[in-house]
Amino acid sequence: MQSRFFSIPRRLLRSRIPRTFQDSIDAFKLSTMTSFRIIAVVMLLCCGVLADETHQRADRPKIIPPTDWGSKPQPIPTTRKQTPKFITIHHAGIVWKAGADPVKTLQSLQAWGQKEKHWPDLPYHFLIAPDGRIFAGRPVDYEPETNTTYKTAGHIGVELFGNFEVQRPSKAQLQSLVNLTAWLAQQYKIPLENIGGHKDRAETACPGRDLYRYFKDGQLKGWIQSVIAGKLPEIDPGPPLKEGPTDAIPVK
């Protein structure tokens, strides 16, 4: 005979304890499968976000360091340190002739600036040769120099060799300009509206009408935006302006 002391009401057995051991296993499996499904969904979402961020990354273009072109900088005072907020694009303003050597041009510009203007280093942070090579100038964390009047602190200076009042930039120069500017804008979180030509900062014809045309019609910023978005835009210089210039800068 079963003792009343140890007897358990049937209703409690049904409501508080699983009916069988198999019920417990089934409940555990269901809970585990649900957890795995949630984890899988989260992982897929994270992978999608990471893939999208990777896709939208503008790669750093090849940049020739100062040591490779024989730079001889002088110390720049710490008072000239800056936080980049703008990108300002220039042309040299000197006609580029066939056979000219970009390295010798850099060295001459640096020596002239140090002697005549008392600039400790090149006035610009990056310089682009007609063949598309990008040369590093002064460090980005120091403000650039200028022959005009505007507050240079916060500006990254990019110069293209040539005079684009009388010459047209090469396709290679435009491609390098777009890639470099896109990477700089991404690297330093500079918005598109803070990218401009020298004439947007001061009274000057720089960067020349055949380069500034790409600012005026919005093409340059459109190309830059596409590169930041992970795309490869077709850089087409287009036909010459009606008022010229018509001659392309010599690449060699």
NUTI-573476 format. One line per field, with one value per residue: residue number from 0; residue in three letters; x, y, z of N, C-alpha, C in turn. Coordinates in Angstrom, 2 decimals, decimal comma, padded with zeros to 5 digits. Layout:
% NUTI-573476
n <- NUM ...
res <- ALA ...
n.east <- X ...
n.north <- Y ...
n.up <- Z ...
ca.east <- X ...
ca.north <- Y ...
ca.up <- Z ...
c.east <- X ...
c.north <- Y ...
c.up <- Z ...
END
This chain:
% NUTI-573476
n <- 0 1 2 3 4 5 6 7 8 9 10 11 12 13 14 15 16 17 18 19 20 21 22 23 24 25 26 27 28 29 30 31 32 33 34 35 36 37 38 39 40 41 42 43 44 45 46 47 48 49 50 51 52 53 54 55 56 57 58 59 60 61 62 63 64 65 66 67 68 69 70 71 72 73 74 75 76 77 78 79 80 81 82 83 84 85 86 87 88 89 90 91 92 93 94 95 96 97 98 99 100 101 102 103 104 105 106 107 108 109 110 111 112 113 114 115 116 117 118 119 120 121 122 123 124 125 126 127 128 129 130 131 132 133 134 135 136 137 138 139 140 141 142 143 144 145 146 147 148 149 150 151 152 153 154 155 156 157 158 159 160 161 162 163 164 165 166 167 168 169 170 171 172 173 174 175 176 177 178 179 180 181 182 183 184 185 186 187 188 189 190 191 192 193 194 195 196 197 198 199 200 201 202 203 204 205 206 207 208 209 210 211 212 213 214 215 216 217 218 219 220 221 222 223 224 225 226 227 228 229 230 231 232 233 234 235 236 237 238 239 240 241 242 243 244 245 246 247 248 249 250 251
res <- MET GLN SER ARG PHE PHE SER ILE PRO ARG ARG LEU LEU ARG SER ARG ILE PRO ARG THR PHE GLN ASP SER ILE ASP ALA PHE LYS LEU SER THR MET THR SER PHE ARG ILE ILE ALA VAL VAL MET LEU LEU CYS CYS GLY VAL LEU ALA ASP GLU THR HIS GLN ARG ALA ASP ARG PRO LYS ILE ILE PRO PRO THR ASP TRP GLY SER LYS PRO GLN PRO ILE PRO THR THR ARG LYS GLN THR PRO LYS PHE ILE THR ILE HIS HIS ALA GLY ILE VAL TRP LYS ALA GLY ALA ASP PRO VAL LYS THR LEU GLN SER LEU GLN ALA TRP GLY GLN LYS GLU LYS HIS TRP PRO ASP LEU PRO TYR HIS PHE LEU ILE ALA PRO ASP GLY ARG ILE PHE ALA GLY ARG PRO VAL ASP TYR GLU PRO GLU THR ASN THR THR TYR LYS THR ALA GLY HIS ILE GLY VAL GLU LEU PHE GLY ASN PHE GLU VAL GLN ARG PRO SER LYS ALA GLN LEU GLN SER LEU VAL ASN LEU THR ALA TRP LEU ALA GLN GLN TYR LYS ILE PRO LEU GLU ASN ILE GLY GLY HIS LYS ASP ARG ALA GLU THR ALA CYS PRO GLY ARG ASP LEU TYR ARG TYR PHE LYS ASP GLY GLN LEU LYS GLY TRP ILE GLN SER VAL ILE ALA GLY LYS LEU PRO GLU ILE ASP PRO GLY PRO PRO LEU LYS GLU GLY PRO THR ASP ALA ILE PRO VAL LYS
n.east <- 000,86 000,54 002,06 000,35 001,77 003,88 002,60 001,85 -000,13 -001,90 -002,46 -000,44 001,76 001,19 001,21 003,60 005,84 007,55 005,87 007,25 010,60 011,46 010,05 011,43 013,89 013,07 012,18 014,56 016,05 014,53 014,85 017,63 017,98 016,61 018,21 020,61 019,72 019,17 021,74 023,00 021,63 022,38 025,16 025,24 024,15 026,12 028,33 027,45 027,40 030,11 031,19 030,03 031,22 033,86 033,66 033,09 035,40 037,93 040,90 044,30 046,29 049,29 052,02 054,88 057,45 059,09 061,81 062,51 062,68 064,70 064,36 065,11 064,25 063,75 063,50 060,14 058,33 056,57 054,37 053,12 051,59 048,66 045,16 043,75 041,12 040,23 040,63 042,69 043,22 045,74 047,48 050,77 051,32 053,26 054,40 054,54 057,11 058,03 060,03 060,85 061,92 060,27 061,33 063,64 062,35 060,86 062,95 064,18 062,09 061,79 064,33 064,36 062,17 063,08 065,29 064,41 061,84 061,87 060,64 060,37 060,01 058,61 055,87 053,47 051,50 051,15 052,15 051,51 052,64 052,77 052,63 051,10 052,22 052,38 053,77 054,97 055,00 055,48 054,82 051,46 050,43 051,30 050,62 050,16 052,07 051,65 051,38 049,41 046,62 045,12 043,74 045,77 045,86 044,67 044,33 044,88 047,25 047,29 049,09 049,20 051,51 052,17 050,61 047,47 046,04 046,97 047,52 046,26 045,32 046,66 045,06 046,01 046,91 044,47 043,18 044,86 044,57 041,85 041,78 043,63 042,50 040,03 040,85 042,16 040,02 038,41 040,18 040,69 038,21 036,92 034,45 032,75 032,05 034,11 036,19 038,09 039,19 042,19 041,39 038,97 039,60 041,12 042,06 042,84 043,92 044,49 043,36 043,84 041,91 041,31 041,48 039,90 037,41 036,33 035,58 033,57 031,55 030,89 031,91 034,38 033,98 031,97 033,31 035,11 033,37 032,32 034,55 035,00 032,75 033,44 033,49 034,60 035,06 034,84 037,27 037,03 038,49 037,18 036,16 038,13 037,73 035,77 037,10 039,64 042,37 043,85 045,93 047,33 049,03 052,44 053,30 055,66
n.north <- -001,19 002,24 004,93 007,67 009,87 010,14 010,49 012,18 014,65 014,02 016,17 017,99 016,63 016,67 019,41 020,60 019,05 017,65 015,35 013,13 011,87 012,24 014,46 016,48 016,40 017,10 019,71 020,93 020,64 022,23 024,76 025,07 024,97 027,26 029,22 028,88 029,59 032,31 033,27 032,68 034,37 036,90 036,77 036,66 039,15 040,83 040,09 041,00 043,77 044,27 043,45 045,33 047,69 047,18 047,11 049,75 051,12 053,41 052,79 053,32 055,16 054,51 056,15 058,05 058,21 060,96 060,37 058,85 060,55 062,22 064,25 067,13 068,28 071,02 071,66 072,02 074,43 073,66 075,20 075,32 073,12 071,20 070,27 068,38 069,64 070,49 070,05 071,33 072,15 072,65 074,07 074,01 076,25 076,70 076,09 072,79 071,02 068,77 065,99 066,97 066,44 065,04 064,52 066,14 068,55 068,67 068,73 071,14 072,97 072,69 073,56 076,20 077,33 077,17 078,88 081,35 081,90 081,13 078,81 075,83 073,36 071,62 073,46 072,10 069,19 066,94 066,05 065,81 064,21 064,52 061,90 060,64 059,81 060,02 062,15 062,48 065,38 067,88 066,90 065,91 066,76 069,33 072,70 073,99 076,07 079,30 081,62 083,39 085,03 083,52 081,64 079,11 077,02 073,81 072,90 070,52 070,45 069,89 069,55 069,76 069,19 071,53 074,04 074,94 076,88 077,11 074,56 071,18 068,98 065,66 062,48 060,58 062,17 063,24 060,88 060,02 062,22 062,04 059,50 059,92 062,13 061,07 059,07 060,63 062,22 060,28 059,21 061,34 062,14 064,20 066,22 066,30 068,90 070,39 070,17 071,77 074,12 076,15 078,72 078,89 079,58 081,90 084,98 084,18 082,57 079,96 076,61 076,82 077,14 074,82 072,75 073,55 073,47 070,96 071,14 073,06 071,87 069,73 067,21 066,30 065,99 064,12 061,90 061,45 060,84 058,45 056,75 056,64 055,24 052,75 052,22 052,17 054,71 055,88 057,89 060,54 062,99 064,61 066,85 069,72 072,98 075,66 078,07 077,18 075,77 073,74 072,01 069,05 068,24 067,24 063,87 062,51
n.up <- 000,00 -000,83 000,85 002,29 003,01 001,24 -001,13 -004,23 -005,69 -008,73 -010,45 -009,95 -010,87 -013,58 -014,15 -013,24 -013,76 -016,49 -018,64 -019,64 -019,91 -022,49 -023,29 -022,00 -023,32 -025,92 -025,49 -024,76 -027,14 -028,90 -027,74 -027,99 -030,79 -031,55 -030,38 -031,80 -034,35 -034,00 -033,42 -035,85 -037,64 -036,63 -037,08 -039,89 -040,51 -039,42 -040,98 -043,42 -043,00 -042,50 -044,94 -046,59 -045,62 -046,27 -049,02 -049,55 -049,14 -049,90 -051,43 -050,45 -052,60 -054,55 -053,24 -053,59 -051,31 -049,52 -049,05 -051,22 -053,39 -052,78 -050,86 -048,86 -046,23 -043,94 -040,39 -039,27 -037,52 -034,49 -034,08 -036,47 -036,76 -037,65 -037,93 -040,37 -042,37 -044,78 -048,34 -050,73 -054,05 -056,47 -059,35 -060,82 -062,26 -064,06 -067,27 -068,38 -069,87 -072,51 -071,65 -069,21 -065,82 -063,16 -060,57 -060,37 -060,63 -058,25 -056,36 -057,05 -056,58 -053,83 -052,89 -053,90 -052,51 -049,86 -049,94 -051,11 -050,09 -047,51 -046,70 -044,94 -046,14 -049,00 -050,42 -050,63 -049,78 -051,34 -054,64 -058,10 -060,91 -064,57 -065,60 -063,77 -061,39 -057,85 -055,53 -052,24 -050,25 -047,93 -044,48 -043,67 -041,27 -040,87 -041,69 -045,06 -047,44 -049,02 -051,76 -051,81 -050,13 -047,60 -044,87 -044,12 -042,34 -041,55 -044,09 -046,66 -049,09 -052,52 -055,43 -058,99 -061,53 -064,13 -066,25 -066,28 -067,50 -070,01 -070,79 -070,88 -068,25 -067,89 -068,50 -066,73 -064,61 -063,71 -062,90 -060,80 -059,12 -058,40 -057,09 -055,00 -053,64 -052,86 -051,10 -049,13 -048,23 -047,09 -045,18 -043,43 -042,80 -044,29 -045,59 -048,83 -049,55 -048,55 -050,26 -052,64 -055,21 -055,46 -056,14 -054,90 -052,40 -052,41 -054,15 -057,21 -060,26 -060,15 -059,83 -062,64 -065,64 -067,14 -065,39 -063,31 -064,45 -063,95 -061,36 -061,52 -063,10 -061,55 -061,97 -060,88 -058,07 -058,24 -059,33 -057,23 -055,13 -056,10 -056,00 -053,24 -052,58 -053,39 -056,08 -059,54 -061,32 -064,72 -065,86 -067,79 -069,61 -071,44 -074,19 -075,33 -073,80 -075,23 -075,25 -074,96 -072,99 -075,67 -076,01 -074,74 -071,70 -071,94 -071,39 -071,27
ca.east <- 000,00 001,33 001,88 -000,21 002,77 004,71 001,79 001,86 -001,34 -001,69 -002,52 000,90 002,65 000,91 001,44 004,92 006,90 007,29 005,24 008,24 011,98 011,56 009,55 012,54 014,87 012,48 012,17 015,96 016,42 013,85 015,50 018,97 017,85 016,22 019,40 021,54 019,16 019,38 023,18 023,31 021,10 023,25 026,44 025,03 023,99 027,43 029,17 026,96 027,85 031,56 031,44 029,65 032,24 035,05 033,37 033,04 036,67 038,82 042,25 045,41 047,03 050,74 052,60 056,34 057,83 060,11 063,16 062,78 062,99 065,83 063,93 066,00 063,43 064,22 062,50 058,96 057,94 055,36 053,25 052,49 050,82 047,27 044,23 043,18 039,68 039,96 041,58 042,77 043,94 046,48 048,40 052,06 051,31 054,43 054,19 055,34 057,68 058,40 061,37 061,13 062,05 059,51 062,17 064,44 061,42 060,58 064,15 064,37 061,05 062,10 065,50 063,95 061,32 063,90 066,19 063,74 060,62 062,11 059,76 061,22 059,79 057,72 054,65 052,31 051,61 051,23 052,35 051,18 053,35 051,93 052,43 050,22 052,92 052,07 054,92 054,67 055,76 055,59 053,88 050,09 050,08 051,77 049,89 050,93 052,48 050,92 051,76 048,19 046,17 044,02 044,20 046,18 045,72 043,57 044,24 045,82 047,54 047,62 049,46 049,46 052,49 051,63 049,86 046,20 045,49 047,44 047,66 045,22 045,88 046,58 044,10 046,69 046,89 043,11 042,91 045,58 043,95 040,60 042,09 044,29 041,56 039,04 041,48 042,39 038,72 037,99 041,14 040,60 036,78 036,69 033,26 032,95 031,94 035,37 037,18 037,97 040,37 042,85 040,61 037,85 040,12 041,82 042,00 043,86 043,41 044,85 044,26 043,75 040,53 041,03 041,30 038,77 036,17 035,79 034,91 032,38 030,47 030,61 032,47 035,45 033,41 031,24 034,32 035,63 032,32 032,22 035,69 034,74 031,69 033,97 033,30 035,72 034,48 035,61 037,73 037,08 038,77 036,23 036,75 038,64 036,80 035,73 038,14 040,93 043,44 043,60 047,09 047,48 050,34 053,23 053,46 057,07
ca.north <- 000,00 003,47 005,82 008,96 010,91 010,28 010,60 013,49 014,76 013,86 017,45 018,61 015,90 017,10 020,84 021,10 018,15 017,11 014,04 012,08 012,32 012,65 015,84 017,35 016,42 017,87 021,13 021,39 020,75 023,39 025,97 025,15 025,29 028,67 030,03 028,80 030,37 033,73 033,55 032,64 035,59 038,00 036,65 037,03 040,61 041,44 039,86 041,89 045,13 044,32 043,37 046,60 048,67 046,88 047,48 051,19 051,69 053,93 052,31 054,28 055,01 054,46 057,47 057,98 058,95 061,99 059,80 058,25 061,57 063,01 065,43 067,65 069,24 071,66 071,50 072,89 074,76 072,98 076,14 075,14 071,88 071,39 069,15 068,54 069,82 070,86 069,65 072,42 071,64 073,69 073,69 074,66 077,55 076,74 075,17 071,56 070,73 067,37 065,63 067,47 065,38 065,38 064,49 067,35 069,66 068,67 069,17 072,57 073,71 072,69 074,42 077,58 077,76 077,34 080,03 082,60 082,14 080,64 077,69 074,71 072,17 071,91 074,14 071,23 067,87 065,93 066,63 064,78 064,38 064,25 060,47 060,12 059,49 060,90 062,34 063,09 066,58 068,08 066,07 066,41 067,39 070,72 073,48 074,27 077,45 079,91 082,96 084,20 085,35 082,80 080,90 077,79 075,97 072,88 072,54 069,61 071,01 068,95 070,29 069,04 069,87 072,06 075,30 074,56 077,98 076,93 073,12 070,33 067,90 064,34 061,56 059,94 063,12 063,30 059,62 060,04 063,24 061,48 058,42 060,50 062,97 060,19 058,42 061,65 062,60 059,17 059,05 062,45 062,46 065,51 066,15 066,73 070,36 071,00 069,95 072,88 074,62 077,28 079,94 078,91 080,06 083,18 085,62 083,56 081,75 078,57 075,67 076,90 076,91 073,49 071,84 074,04 073,10 069,74 071,59 073,82 071,00 068,70 065,90 065,87 065,48 062,90 060,82 061,20 060,16 057,07 055,98 056,42 054,22 051,47 052,04 052,56 055,57 056,13 059,27 061,02 064,44 065,32 067,71 071,01 074,10 076,49 079,11 076,53 075,33 072,54 071,12 068,23 068,28 066,07 062,89 062,08
ca.up <- 000,00 -000,94 001,98 001,97 003,27 000,04 -002,34 -004,92 -006,51 -010,17 -011,15 -009,83 -011,77 -014,94 -014,40 -012,87 -014,17 -017,84 -018,58 -019,89 -020,12 -023,89 -023,37 -021,58 -024,42 -027,03 -025,11 -024,82 -028,56 -029,47 -027,21 -028,56 -032,21 -031,63 -030,05 -032,94 -035,45 -033,68 -033,58 -037,28 -038,25 -036,20 -037,78 -041,29 -040,57 -039,17 -042,16 -044,46 -042,69 -042,72 -046,38 -047,18 -045,26 -047,06 -050,40 -049,67 -048,73 -050,94 -051,14 -050,50 -053,85 -054,39 -053,00 -053,49 -050,11 -049,71 -049,08 -052,54 -054,40 -052,32 -050,11 -047,81 -045,50 -042,73 -039,32 -039,32 -036,14 -033,99 -034,18 -037,79 -036,77 -038,02 -038,08 -041,72 -042,51 -046,16 -049,38 -051,70 -055,23 -057,17 -060,43 -060,60 -062,93 -064,94 -068,40 -068,31 -071,18 -072,76 -071,19 -067,86 -064,82 -061,95 -059,36 -060,36 -060,39 -056,81 -055,65 -057,34 -055,89 -052,40 -052,67 -054,15 -051,41 -048,66 -050,11 -051,46 -049,32 -046,14 -046,41 -044,53 -046,96 -050,13 -049,96 -050,75 -049,15 -052,40 -055,97 -059,08 -062,18 -065,74 -065,81 -062,73 -060,14 -056,73 -054,65 -050,94 -049,95 -046,49 -043,72 -043,66 -039,99 -040,86 -042,68 -046,28 -047,71 -050,12 -052,23 -051,78 -048,78 -046,97 -043,71 -044,62 -041,31 -041,77 -045,51 -047,32 -050,40 -053,59 -056,64 -060,23 -062,38 -065,37 -066,22 -066,91 -068,27 -071,39 -071,02 -070,31 -067,44 -068,51 -067,89 -065,59 -063,51 -063,18 -062,21 -059,53 -058,28 -057,88 -056,14 -053,83 -052,91 -052,24 -049,94 -048,11 -047,67 -046,23 -044,09 -042,48 -042,62 -044,87 -046,47 -050,21 -049,68 -048,13 -051,31 -053,57 -055,89 -054,82 -056,38 -053,96 -051,12 -052,55 -055,46 -058,06 -061,37 -059,81 -060,51 -064,09 -066,07 -067,67 -064,26 -062,50 -065,14 -063,34 -060,14 -061,89 -063,59 -060,55 -062,32 -059,99 -056,83 -058,57 -059,43 -055,88 -054,37 -056,60 -055,49 -051,82 -052,53 -053,84 -057,52 -060,40 -062,36 -065,93 -065,86 -069,17 -069,60 -072,30 -075,22 -074,83 -073,67 -076,43 -075,16 -074,77 -073,90 -076,45 -075,96 -073,55 -071,09 -072,35 -070,31 -071,21
c.east <- 000,90 001,01 001,33 000,82 003,60 003,90 001,81 000,63 -001,02 -001,65 -001,17 001,89 002,46 001,35 002,88 006,08 006,58 006,77 006,23 009,61 012,18 011,05 010,65 013,57 014,35 012,49 013,57 016,41 015,81 014,52 016,87 018,93 017,48 017,40 020,38 021,04 019,37 020,83 023,55 022,84 021,98 024,58 026,33 024,89 025,32 028,34 028,75 027,42 029,33 031,90 031,12 030,68 033,51 034,85 033,44 034,36 037,47 040,25 043,27 046,16 048,54 051,29 054,10 056,78 058,95 061,53 063,52 063,06 064,07 065,47 064,94 065,23 064,17 063,15 061,35 058,54 056,64 054,14 052,51 051,69 049,34 046,48 043,55 041,66 039,26 041,00 041,53 043,71 044,49 047,05 049,70 052,08 052,49 054,23 055,14 055,80 058,08 059,83 061,72 061,10 061,30 060,37 063,02 063,57 061,09 061,77 064,40 063,35 061,34 063,26 065,15 063,12 062,11 064,76 065,44 062,54 060,75 061,06 060,62 061,10 058,96 056,44 053,43 052,57 051,76 051,36 052,20 051,82 052,42 051,68 051,59 050,91 052,60 053,30 054,46 055,58 055,92 054,57 052,50 049,75 050,72 051,06 050,77 051,38 051,63 051,52 050,57 047,77 044,93 044,59 044,49 046,00 044,48 043,46 045,31 046,00 047,97 047,91 049,67 050,48 051,80 050,94 048,56 045,38 045,85 047,67 046,47 045,87 045,72 045,52 044,70 046,71 045,50 042,76 043,59 044,99 042,68 040,88 042,70 043,29 040,49 039,62 041,70 041,08 038,22 038,87 040,95 039,16 036,45 035,49 033,55 032,90 033,20 036,52 037,02 039,27 040,95 042,01 039,35 038,28 040,69 041,62 043,15 043,17 043,68 043,59 044,19 042,39 040,27 041,06 040,08 037,43 035,51 035,20 033,56 031,22 030,16 031,21 033,50 034,90 032,58 032,17 034,83 034,62 032,17 033,34 035,49 033,69 032,16 033,81 034,55 035,18 035,41 035,97 037,94 037,32 037,79 036,92 037,28 037,52 036,84 036,84 039,53 041,22 043,07 044,76 047,17 048,91 051,16 053,51 054,91 057,98
c.north <- 001,25 004,41 007,16 010,07 011,19 010,44 012,02 013,56 014,68 015,20 018,18 017,94 016,39 018,54 021,27 020,24 017,64 015,69 012,91 012,69 012,81 014,08 016,82 017,50 017,27 019,36 021,72 021,59 021,99 024,69 026,16 025,56 026,76 029,58 030,05 029,62 031,87 034,12 033,61 033,90 036,78 037,98 037,06 038,53 041,31 041,29 040,78 043,30 045,27 044,28 044,68 047,67 048,45 047,33 049,00 051,86 052,15 053,54 053,44 054,10 054,93 055,87 057,31 058,82 059,95 061,43 059,26 059,29 062,55 064,27 065,81 068,71 069,84 071,50 072,51 073,18 074,05 073,89 076,02 073,83 072,16 070,11 069,31 068,60 070,11 070,21 070,73 072,02 072,80 073,15 074,44 076,07 077,76 075,70 073,98 071,21 069,27 067,13 066,14 066,32 065,78 065,43 065,75 068,58 069,78 069,22 070,67 073,43 073,79 073,63 075,89 078,12 078,02 078,60 081,35 082,93 081,75 079,61 076,49 073,47 072,58 072,58 073,24 069,88 066,74 066,64 065,51 065,12 064,07 062,76 059,83 059,76 060,53 060,94 062,99 064,29 066,74 067,21 066,72 067,12 068,77 071,49 073,80 075,72 077,99 081,26 083,90 084,40 084,53 082,01 079,46 076,68 075,13 072,39 071,51 070,14 069,93 069,76 069,34 069,85 070,33 073,39 075,08 075,75 077,80 075,47 072,40 069,26 066,56 063,50 060,89 060,87 063,18 062,04 059,60 061,07 062,71 060,44 058,97 061,29 062,13 059,54 059,43 062,05 061,53 059,09 060,11 062,93 063,89 065,43 066,72 068,24 071,09 070,71 071,04 073,20 075,81 078,55 080,01 079,46 081,47 083,73 085,10 082,81 080,27 077,82 075,70 076,48 075,50 072,41 072,26 073,72 071,89 070,02 072,21 072,91 069,83 067,34 065,40 065,29 064,22 061,70 060,44 060,42 058,70 056,20 055,67 055,32 052,86 051,20 052,50 053,42 055,72 057,61 059,72 062,53 065,25 066,20 069,02 072,02 074,94 077,53 078,53 076,37 074,04 071,54 070,37 068,35 067,07 065,15 062,46 063,25
c.up <- 000,00 000,22 001,52 002,13 002,01 -001,23 -002,88 -005,79 -008,00 -010,90 -011,08 -010,75 -013,19 -015,18 -014,17 -013,37 -015,56 -017,74 -018,77 -020,00 -021,55 -024,07 -023,00 -022,69 -025,56 -026,72 -025,20 -026,27 -029,20 -029,03 -027,84 -030,03 -032,39 -031,37 -031,21 -034,12 -035,22 -033,89 -035,06 -037,99 -037,91 -036,93 -039,24 -041,44 -040,37 -040,37 -043,29 -044,26 -042,96 -044,19 -047,05 -046,88 -046,07 -048,50 -050,60 -049,31 -049,95 -050,57 -051,23 -051,81 -053,57 -054,30 -052,80 -052,29 -050,37 -049,80 -050,45 -053,61 -053,91 -051,59 -049,03 -047,01 -044,32 -041,66 -039,47 -037,88 -035,73 -034,02 -035,51 -037,87 -037,04 -037,92 -039,43 -041,72 -043,94 -047,08 -050,45 -052,83 -056,05 -058,49 -060,18 -061,19 -063,85 -066,03 -068,27 -069,72 -071,29 -072,29 -069,81 -066,85 -063,55 -060,69 -059,26 -060,11 -058,91 -056,03 -055,85 -056,61 -054,39 -052,08 -052,86 -052,98 -050,14 -048,75 -050,27 -050,57 -047,84 -045,72 -046,03 -045,40 -048,17 -049,63 -049,92 -050,08 -050,17 -053,74 -056,99 -060,42 -063,35 -065,99 -064,72 -061,43 -059,07 -055,81 -053,35 -050,73 -048,45 -045,76 -043,62 -042,35 -039,80 -041,98 -043,89 -046,35 -048,86 -050,49 -052,22 -050,32 -048,42 -045,81 -044,11 -043,60 -041,57 -043,20 -045,90 -048,73 -051,39 -054,85 -057,82 -061,03 -063,67 -065,15 -066,98 -067,39 -069,75 -071,75 -070,42 -069,43 -068,14 -067,80 -066,66 -064,38 -062,88 -062,39 -060,85 -058,58 -057,63 -056,81 -054,85 -052,99 -052,21 -050,99 -048,81 -047,43 -046,71 -044,99 -043,01 -042,27 -043,08 -045,82 -047,85 -050,35 -049,23 -049,09 -052,35 -054,26 -055,14 -054,98 -055,52 -052,60 -051,21 -053,95 -056,32 -059,20 -061,13 -059,35 -062,05 -064,59 -066,59 -066,60 -063,44 -063,16 -064,48 -061,96 -060,49 -062,32 -062,65 -060,84 -061,31 -058,69 -057,06 -058,68 -058,04 -055,05 -054,80 -056,06 -054,00 -051,64 -053,04 -055,31 -058,27 -061,55 -063,56 -065,96 -067,32 -069,15 -070,45 -073,32 -074,61 -074,67 -074,94 -076,44 -074,95 -073,28 -074,62 -076,37 -074,64 -073,00 -071,56 -071,18 -070,17 -071,58
END
